[in-house]
Amino acid sequence: MGSSSAFIVATIFLTLMLHESNAQLNSTFYANTCPNVSSIVSNVIQQALQSDSRIGASLIRLHFHDCFVNGCDASILLDGTASFLSEKNAAPNANSTRGFDVVDNIKTALENSCPGIVSCADILAIAAEASVNLSGGPTWNVLLGRRDSLTANQAGANTSIPSPVEGLSNITSKFSAVGLNTNDLVALSGAHTFGRAQCRVFVGRLYNFNNTGNPDPTISSSYLATLQQTCPQNGSGTVLANLDPSTPDSFDNNYFTNLQNNQGLLQSDQELFSTTGSATVSIVNSFSSSQTAFFQSFAQSMINMGNISPLTGSSGEIRSDCKKVNGS
């Protein structure tokens, strides 16, 4: 009797351990099944950067917008079907998110090398790290083992993704809802050290901020003049401006110095520094004075974000085409 109950306990313990390891992402997940995964991803992105200097910022944004909706499950990559609406058409993503073609190129390269192994969700996580590193930013051990969702959540994308025009308290709440704190918020906002934004996203600051009849007072006058030239009143909303006017394609800590100089492009950027009494101000100052501190925090916060509710074990699937569920 004793030995059989010991066997049952041991079996339960083993089952728990297996379940635990399923839920735990790790950096060596593909070591035996697709050992060159990182270099394959990096090579495709390097190629894309030759003709599109924005692509690194676009790819990291896909990972961010994916993780905030149902976790990091590549739901953002799915086209709509009869049974669900695509997140690509949600307000924060429509006519805005890009880089889907590069994700498809990465997937094709990986399917050629190790078919049926690497998930689209992991591709987004690896691509984010490679994009940062190739642009002069930090490197980190990307945790892997995510699986791909079988559905998308357009309504969730409309409500959960932080908006550049909502206040700092709302954005802080959206980060908190997915387990990310104020340090994560400031560090991850630093991804706006590269990439572009469309005039329509910040023109509300330039002429009639919050119906005051005046520009946002937290924009420096010289920067305001530059932005008004780029985005004239009633001009095209799709014209692009650099998120970081000083080093637009480099991943560095200049973003934080820009905030100190009242040169944050988006309302959500500048509020990190200009909100009196906010815990974010001292973090901006710290990252501005030490690029090393920013890089270390950024790497850790990317790992934290990548850990949001992944599908692991036998949940979800490994899509063979990132745009659609297998067999559809």
DOFI-414527 format. One record per residue: x, y, z of N, C-alpha, C in turn. Coordinates in pm, whole numbers, padded with zeros to 5 digits, always signed. Layout:
DOFI-414527
XYZXYZXYZ
...
//
This chain:
DOFI-414527
+00084-00120+00000+00000+00000+00000+00088+00125+00000
+00190+00121+00090+00279+00237+00102+00345+00272-00030
+00395+00168-00101+00468+00197-00224+00376+00251-00333
+00250+00200-00337+00161+00248-00442+00121+00394-00417
+00100+00432-00289+00065+00572-00263+00187+00662-00290
+00307+00611-00261+00429+00688-00292+00440+00708-00443
+00403+00605-00518+00407+00613-00665+00309+00721-00716
+00188+00721-00654+00087+00820-00694+00138+00962-00666
+00197+00980-00546+00250+01112-00510+00360+01153-00609
+00448+01058-00640+00557+01087-00734+00501+01124-00871
+00396+01054-00914+00335+01081-01045+00273+01221-01047
+00203+01254-00939+00142+01388-00930+00251+01495-00934
+00359+01468-00861+00469+01565-00857+00529+01585-00996
+00549+01474-01067+00606+01479-01201+00513+01556-01295
+00383+01529-01283+00284+01599-01367+00289+01749-01340
+00297+01787-01213+00306+01929-01178+00432+01992-01236
+00542+01918-01228+00668+01969-01282+00658+01991-01433
+00596+01894-01502+00581+01906-01646+00494+02027-01679
+00387+02044-01602+00298+02157-01625+00374+02288-01600
+00455+02287-01495+00532+02406-01460+00628+02443-01574
+00694+02341-01631+00791+02371-01735+00720+02417-01862
+00598+02368-01886+00521+02414-02001+00493+02563-01991
+00460+02606-01871+00420+02745-01852+00541+02838-01847
+00661+02780-01845+00782+02858-01826+00855+02871-01960
+00863+02990-02012+00941+03012-02134+01088+03001-02098
+01171+02965-02195+01315+02962-02169+01394+02997-02294
+01517+03039-02276+01595+03092-02388+01654+02983-02479
+01647+02857-02436+01706+02750-02518+01600+02659-02579
+01478+02710-02589+01365+02628-02633+01391+02560-02768
+01457+02629-02860+01479+02575-02995+01622+02523-03016
+01696+02507-02905+01839+02471-02918+01860+02344-03001
+01770+02247-02987+01786+02122-03062+01701+02118-03188
+01587+02188-03188+01494+02175-03300+01514+02279-03409
+01571+02395-03374+01596+02501-03474+01707+02592-03423
+01830+02536-03414+01939+02607-03346+01976+02742-03408
+01947+02762-03537+01985+02888-03602+01873+02991-03606
+01770+02970-03526+01652+03056-03535+01687+03205-03524
+01771+03242-03429+01801+03384-03409+01873+03445-03528
+01970+03373-03584+02044+03429-03697+01956+03435-03822
+01865+03340-03839+01773+03343-03954+01684+03468-03946
+01629+03492-03827+01542+03610-03807+01623+03738-03832
+01740+03745-03772+01824+03864-03782+01863+03894-03926
+01895+03789-04003+01935+03808-04143+01822+03868-04227
+01700+03821-04205+01586+03874-04281+01564+04021-04246
+01578+04055-04117+01558+04195-04075+01669+04284-04130
+01793+04235-04128+01905+04312-04185+01878+04345-04331
+01829+04246-04403+01795+04264-04544+01686+04371-04559
+01583+04363-04475+01471+04458-04483+01516+04599-04449
+01611+04613-04356+01660+04745-04315+01730+04819-04429
+01783+04744-04526+01851+04807-04639+01759+04903-04714
+01632+04865-04725+01539+04948-04802+01433+05017-04716
+01432+04989-04586+01329+05046-04499+01387+05070-04360
+01431+05194-04338+01498+05225-04210+01401+05220-04092
+01270+05218-04118+01170+05216-04010+01139+05076-03960
+01183+04974-04033+01126+04840-04009+01153+04788-03868
+01268+04824-03811+01297+04777-03675+01192+04825-03576
+01161+04955-03583+01060+05012-03494+00922+04951-03521
+00893+04925-03648+00763+04866-03684+00749+04725-03627
+00857+04649-03629+00853+04510-03580+00839+04504-03428
+00909+04592-03357+00896+04589-03211+00755+04631-03171
+00697+04720-03250+00560+04765-03220+00460+04651-03238
+00482+04564-03337+00393+04448-03354+00394+04360-03230
+00512+04338-03173+00524+04254-03053+00450+04320-02936
+00466+04450-02921+00400+04527-02815+00248+04520-02830
+00198+04548-02949+00053+04546-02972-00003+04405-02966
+00080+04306-02991+00036+04167-02974+00020+04132-02827
+00124+04161-02748+00127+04117-02608+00017+04181-02523
-00023+04304-02557-00124+04372-02476-00266+04319-02498
-00283+04233-02597-00417+04180-02629-00413+04027-02622
-00472+03971-02519-00473+03825-02501-00333+03766-02482
-00237+03847-02445-00101+03796-02427-00024+03784-02557
+00102+03740-02547+00192+03733-02663+00164+03604-02741
+00063+03610-02827+00013+03487-02893+00002+03501-03044
+00060+03608-03101+00055+03635-03245-00087+03654-03298
-00180+03690-03209-00317+03715-03256-00322+03836-03349
-00228+03930-03333-00227+04050-03418-00200+04018-03565
-00140+03902-03590-00101+03868-03727-00213+03805-03809
-00320+03761-03742-00427+03689-03811-00515+03782-03893
-00540+03743-04017-00642+03811-04096-00779+03770-04042
-00881+03850-04068-01015+03819-04020-01074+03698-04091
-01168+03631-04025-01239+03517-04085-01388+03535-04057
-01466+03435-04097-01610+03439-04069-01636+03435-03919
-01541+03379-03843-01566+03361-03699-01501+03466-03609
-01407+03546-03661-01352+03655-03577-01301+03770-03664
-01300+03889-03604-01250+04009-03670-01100+04023-03644
-01029+04074-03743-00884+04088-03728-00846+04205-03639
-00744+04185-03556-00689+04294-03475-00621+04399-03563
-00586+04361-03685-00521+04456-03776-00613+04575-03805
-00745+04553-03795-00840+04659-03825-00889+04733-03701
-00835+04700-03584-00868+04776-03463-00810+04917-03475
-00869+05012-03404-00828+05152-03417-00677+05176-03397
-00613+05114-03295-00469+05142-03276-00381+05084-03387
-00436+04991-03467-00355+04920-03566-00386+04956-03711
-00510+04995-03738-00553+05017-03877-00472+05129-03943
-00425+05103-04065-00343+05201-04139-00226+05252-04056
-00174+05166-03972-00070+05209-03879+00033+05100-03856
-00009+04985-03805+00088+04875-03787+00137+04830-03924
+00262+04789-03931+00323+04748-04057+00433+04647-04027
+00490+04590-04132+00596+04491-04114+00546+04348-04127
+00417+04332-04159+00360+04197-04172+00430+04118-04282
+00471+04187-04389+00540+04119-04499+00675+04064-04453
+00744+04139-04367+00874+04094-04316+00854+03973-04223
+00749+03975-04141+00717+03859-04057+00693+03737-04146
+00621+03756-04255+00597+03644-04348+00728+03593-04408
+00820+03686-04441+00950+03644-04495+01030+03566-04392
+01024+03609-04266+01093+03537-04159+01033+03397-04145
+00901+03389-04146+00833+03260-04131+00873+03166-04245
+00874+03217-04368+00913+03135-04484+01054+03080-04467
+01147+03167-04425+01286+03125-04406+01296+03017-04298
+01218+03033-04190+01221+02935-04081+01155+02804-04123
+01048+02811-04199+00981+02689-04246+01074+02610-04339
+01156+02682-04416+01253+02614-04504+01359+02542-04423
+01397+02602-04310+01507+02548-04231+01460+02446-04127
+01351+02476-04058+01299+02386-03955+01146+02392-03957
+01085+02320-04050+00940+02329-04070+00858+02288-03947
+00755+02370-03920+00659+02336-03816+00709+02352-03674
+00820+02424-03656+00883+02430-03523+00862+02565-03452
+00892+02675-03521+00896+02805-03454+00761+02876-03469
+00706+02920-03356+00576+02987-03357+00589+03130-03408
+00478+03182-03458+00473+03322-03501+00488+03416-03381
+00436+03375-03266+00449+03457-03145+00596+03471-03105
+00671+03361-03116+00814+03368-03086+00889+03449-03192
+00845+03441-03317+00907+03523-03422+00899+03671-03384
+00784+03716-03335+00769+03857-03297+00863+03894-03183
+00880+03803-03087+00968+03830-02973+01115+03836-03017
+01154+03743-03103+01293+03740-03152+01319+03861-03242
+01221+03894-03326+01237+04007-03419+01250+04138-03343
+01179+04151-03231+01189+04273-03151+01331+04292-03099
+01387+04185-03045+01524+04193-02992+01624+04222-03103
+01610+04153-03215+01703+04173-03327+01694+04316-03380
+01573+04369-03387+01554+04506-03437+01623+04608-03348
+01613+04589-03218+01678+04680-03123+01830+04669-03134
+01878+04546-03135+02022+04523-03138+02085+04574-03268
+02019+04550-03381+02072+04594-03511+02072+04747-03523
+01997+04815-03436+01990+04961-03440+02077+05025-03332
+02164+04946-03270+02258+05000-03172+02215+04984-03028
+02101+04916-03005+02050+04899-02870+02103+04774-02803
+02049+04744-02685+02098+04629-02608+02058+04496-02670
+02121+04391-02621+02082+04256-02658+02037+04187-02530
+01951+04088-02543+01907+04012-02426+01871+03871-02469
+01865+03780-02372+01824+03642-02400+01673+03637-02410
+01623+03621-02532+01478+03617-02553+01426+03484-02502
+01326+03490-02415+01264+03367-02367+01165+03318-02471
+01163+03187-02494+01088+03129-02606+01003+03010-02561
+00916+02967-02650+00827+02855-02620+00680+02894-02627
+00653+03017-02676+00513+03058-02694+00451+02980-02809
+00319+02963-02802+00247+02904-02914+00147+03006-02968
+00091+02977-03085+00007+03073-03155-00141+03053-03126
-00212+03166-03118-00355+03161-03086-00435+03106-03204
-00557+03064-03172-00650+03014-03273-00754+03119-03309
-00743+03235-03245-00841+03342-03270-00777+03477-03243
-00851+03584-03276-00805+03720-03250-00910+03792-03167
-00875+03910-03117-00965+03984-03028-00962+04133-03066
-01039+04169-03168-01038+04307-03215-01090+04403-03107
-01195+04362-03035-01251+04448-02930-01145+04473-02822
-01069+04369-02787-00963+04384-02688-00854+04478-02736
-00824+04471-02865-00722+04561-02920-00769+04706-02912
-00898+04726-02931-00952+04862-02924-00946+04921-02783
-00954+04835-02681-00960+04887-02544-00830+04872-02465
-00744+04776-02500-00630+04743-02413-00498+04808-02454
-00483+04843-02581-00356+04899-02626-00348+05047-02586
-00241+05087-02519-00228+05228-02479-00232+05322-02600
-00298+05434-02584-00311+05530-02694-00219+05649-02670
-00163+05706-02778-00074+05821-02763-00146+05948-02717
-00280+05948-02721-00350+06070-02683-00428+06056-02552
-00407+05947-02480-00474+05940-02349-00374+05976-02239
-00426+06016-02125-00340+06065-02018-00255+05956-01955
-00154+06001-01881-00059+05911-01817-00127+05814-01720
-00229+05859-01649-00292+05768-01552-00363+05653-01623
-00427+05681-01736-00492+05574-01814-00389+05474-01867
-00280+05528-01919-00176+05441-01975-00114+05356-01865
-00089+05417-01750-00035+05342-01637-00128+05227-01600
-00258+05253-01602-00357+05148-01571-00353+05034-01673
-00335+05069-01799-00329+04965-01904-00203+04878-01887
-00094+04939-01847+00028+04861-01819+00006+04773-01697
-00052+04831-01595-00076+04757-01471-00168+04636-01495
-00264+04652-01586-00360+04544-01617-00291+04420-01674
-00173+04439-01735-00099+04323-01788+00025+04293-01703
+00028+04348-01580+00135+04314-01487+00264+04392-01504
+00258+04506-01573+00377+04588-01594+00370+04713-01507
+00483+04754-01448+00483+04865-01354+00532+04995-01419
+00549+05097-01338+00586+05230-01388+00725+05228-01452
+00818+05152-01396+00951+05142-01456+00942+05079-01595
+00859+04974-01608+00837+04911-01739+00779+05013-01838
+00683+05091-01790+00617+05191-01876+00719+05290-01933
+00805+05344-01847+00901+05443-01894+01006+05378-01983
+01055+05261-01942+01157+05192-02022+01104+05157-02160
+00984+05098-02166+00930+05055-02295+00891+05173-02382
+00851+05285-02321+00825+05407-02400+00952+05451-02472
+01068+05416-02415+01196+05448-02477+01217+05383-02612
+01130+05289-02650+01135+05233-02786+01104+05342-02889
+01049+05454-02843+01026+05567-02934+01154+05645-02960
+01268+05583-02931+01396+05639-02971+01422+05616-03120
+01339+05534-03184+01347+05520-03330+01206+05502-03385
+01195+05515-03517+01064+05502-03580+00997+05636-03607
+00877+05628-03662+00803+05747-03705+00661+05744-03648
+00596+05860-03653+00453+05866-03622+00385+05954-03726
+00259+05925-03754+00183+06003-03850+00130+06131-03785
+00120+06237-03864+00071+06366-03813-00062+06350-03738
-00149+06266-03787-00282+06253-03726-00275+06213-03578
-00164+06152-03538-00152+06104-03401-00114+06215-03303
-00052+06322-03354-00007+06427-03261-00049+06569-03303
-00119+06583-03415-00156+06717-03462-00247+06787-03362
-00317+06710-03281-00402+06767-03176-00326+06849-03074
-00194+06830-03067-00111+06907-02974-00065+07040-03034
-00074+07054-03166-00002+07161-03234-00079+07291-03250
-00212+07286-03246-00291+07405-03276-00399+07433-03172
-00471+07329-03136-00587+07348-03048-00591+07234-02948
-00497+07238-02855-00479+07127-02761-00594+07124-02661
-00664+07010-02655-00777+06993-02561-00876+07111-02567
-00899+07160-02690-00995+07270-02711-00959+07399-02638
-00830+07422-02617-00786+07546-02551-00768+07659-02652
-00762+07623-02782-00731+07723-02883-00583+07750-02897
-00503+07682-02814-00357+07701-02817-00286+07566-02827
-00158+07569-02869-00082+07444-02871-00058+07390-02730
-00021+07263-02722+00018+07201-02595+00136+07281-02537
+00121+07336-02417+00228+07420-02360+00355+07343-02326
+00348+07209-02327+00469+07132-02294+00556+07103-02417
+00523+07161-02533+00612+07148-02650+00700+07273-02657
+00830+07256-02672+00920+07372-02683+00883+07451-02809
+00903+07582-02805+00856+07667-02916+00928+07636-03047
+01057+07605-03040+01130+07574-03163+01082+07441-03224
+01059+07344-03138+01011+07213-03185+00870+07227-03241
+00788+07309-03175+00652+07334-03222+00654+07391-03364
+00741+07486-03389+00749+07548-03521+00786+07444-03627
+00881+07357-03593+00922+07250-03685+00805+07156-03714
+00734+07117-03610+00623+07022-03627+00507+07085-03704
+00484+07215-03683+00376+07282-03756+00408+07290-03905
+00537+07297-03938+00577+07294-04080+00552+07156-04139
+00585+07053-04061+00567+06915-04108+00419+06882-04120
+00340+06930-04024+00198+06897-04017+00114+07024-04014
+00093+07087-04129+00012+07209-04128-00133+07178-04090
-00201+07278-04037-00341+07261-04000-00420+07219-04124
-00504+07119-04107-00584+07064-04218-00497+07003-04329
-00371+06971-04296-00285+06903-04394-00311+06752-04390
-00227+06678-04462-00243+06532-04465-00211+06471-04330
-00297+06383-04284-00275+06318-04155-00175+06205-04160
-00132+06167-04281-00044+06049-04291+00103+06085-04311
+00133+06216-04316+00274+06257-04324+00346+06208-04199
+00472+06167-04215+00548+06107-04105+00644+06207-04041
+00659+06194-03909+00760+06269-03835+00843+06171-03752
+00969+06204-03728+01055+06119-03647+01013+06125-03500
+01003+06010-03437+00973+06008-03293+01089+06067-03213
+01210+06048-03262+01329+06105-03197+01397+06197-03299
+01379+06330-03286+01436+06420-03387+01588+06423-03389
+01653+06378-03283+01799+06389-03278+01870+06274-03350
+01832+06150-03319+01892+06032-03386+01778+05938-03425
+01711+05967-03538+01582+05903-03568+01586+05752-03590
+01702+05698-03629+01708+05554-03659+01799+05476-03564
+01852+05545-03463+01941+05479-03368+01868+05450-03237
+01900+05333-03179+01842+05299-03049+01939+05347-02942
+01902+05458-02878+01988+05518-02775+01899+05582-02668
+01959+05658-02578+01879+05719-02471+01841+05864-02500
+01863+05910-02624+01831+06049-02657+01683+06080-02639
+01598+05981-02654+01454+06000-02632+01427+06069-02499
+01498+06028-02396+01473+06081-02262+01526+06224-02247
+01638+06253-02312+01690+06390-02314+01593+06480-02390
+01536+06427-02499+01435+06504-02574+01318+06543-02482
+01273+06449-02398+01162+06479-02307+01199+06592-02211
+01322+06589-02162+01369+06695-02071+01372+06831-02142
+01389+06827-02275+01394+06950-02355+01258+06984-02417
+01154+06920-02367+01018+06940-02419+01007+06911-02569
+01074+06802-02608+01071+06759-02747+01021+06615-02760
+00923+06580-02679+00856+06451-02698+00752+06468-02807
+00747+06377-02904+00654+06396-03016+00509+06371-02975
+00486+06263-02905+00349+06225-02869+00314+06279-02730
+00188+06305-02709+00142+06347-02576+00183+06244-02471
+00169+06116-02507+00203+06008-02412+00352+06005-02379
+00435+06053-02473+00579+06063-02445+00606+06177-02347
+00562+06298-02383+00598+06416-02305+00540+06411-02163
+00424+06349-02147+00363+06343-02013+00450+06266-01914
+00537+06178-01962+00625+06103-01872+00715+06200-01793
+00750+06312-01856+00838+06409-01791+00763+06532-01739
+00654+06568-01805+00588+06696-01775+00471+06685-01678
+00443+06563-01630+00335+06546-01532+00392+06569-01392
+00361+06683-01335+00418+06722-01206+00386+06619-01098
+00490+06580-01025+00470+06486-00914+00463+06341-00955
+00472+06311-01085+00462+06171-01129+00591+06095-01099
+00576+05968-01063+00691+05881-01038+00774+05861-01164
+00717+05893-01281+00789+05871-01407+00903+05971-01426
+00892+06089-01364+00989+06197-01391+01131+06156-01352
+01146+06099-01233+01281+06062-01188+01338+05947-01272
+01250+05862-01325+01298+05752-01410+01347+05808-01544
+01274+05905-01600+01321+05973-01722+01458+06035-01697
+01472+06103-01585+01601+06167-01554+01714+06065-01543
+01684+05952-01481+01783+05847-01464+01827+05789-01599
+01730+05763-01687+01762+05705-01819+01832+05807-01908
+01800+05935-01890+01867+06038-01968+02014+06050-01929
+02042+06033-01800+02180+06050-01755+02263+05923-01772
+02197+05808-01792+02273+05683-01808+02208+05591-01912
+02274+05585-02028+02224+05494-02131+02231+05349-02084
+02333+05317-02004+02346+05181-01951+02225+05145-01865
+02184+05237-01780+02067+05212-01695+01942+05189-01781
+01927+05271-01886+01813+05254-01976+01818+05119-02046
+01934+05085-02102+01945+04959-02176+01914+04838-02086
+01965+04842-01962+01940+04730-01871+01791+04720-01838
+01730+04832-01808+01587+04832-01776+01504+04792-01897
+01542+04842-02014+01466+04812-02134+01467+04661-02162
+01585+04600-02154+01596+04456-02179+01507+04378-02081
+01512+04414-01954+01431+04343-01855+01282+04366-01879
+01245+04487-01915+01103+04517-01938+01052+04446-02064
+01138+04429-02163+01098+04352-02283+01073+04206-02246
+01157+04153-02157+01136+04015-02110+01005+04008-02031
+00982+04107-01947+00857+04111-01870+00736+04115-01962
+00742+04201-02064+00630+04212-02157+00610+04082-02235
+00721+04021-02272+00714+03896-02348+00657+03780-02268
+00650+03799-02137+00595+03695-02048+00444+03709-02025
+00379+03805-02090+00236+03825-02067+00157+03708-02127
+00097+03627-02041+00001+03521-02077+00033+03443-02204
+00153+03384-02213+00180+03306-02334+00101+03175-02335
+00071+03128-02455+00015+02992-02472+00134+02898-02475
+00133+02793-02394+00246+02699-02390+00194+02557-02389
+00288+02463-02395+00250+02321-02386+00169+02278-02505
+00045+02236-02480-00041+02191-02591-00149+02294-02624
-00145+02412-02561-00240+02518-02595-00204+02579-02729
-00305+02626-02802-00278+02690-02930-00215+02594-03028
-00132+02649-03118-00069+02568-03223+00057+02639-03273
+00130+02574-03362+00239+02640-03434+00186+02666-03575
+00148+02791-03603+00094+02822-03736+00199+02801-03845
+00157+02748-03958+00251+02737-04070+00249+02864-04155
+00141+02940-04147+00130+03071-04212+00079+03166-04104
+00159+03269-04073+00126+03355-03958-00008+03428-03974
-00056+03441-04098-00179+03516-04124-00305+03436-04095
-00291+03303-04085-00413+03223-04068-00391+03099-03983
-00500+03058-03920-00498+02937-03837-00478+02817-03929
-00404+02717-03882-00380+02597-03964-00512+02534-04007
-00514+02490-04133-00633+02419-04183-00748+02512-04221
-00724+02644-04217-00835+02735-04250-00823+02784-04394
//
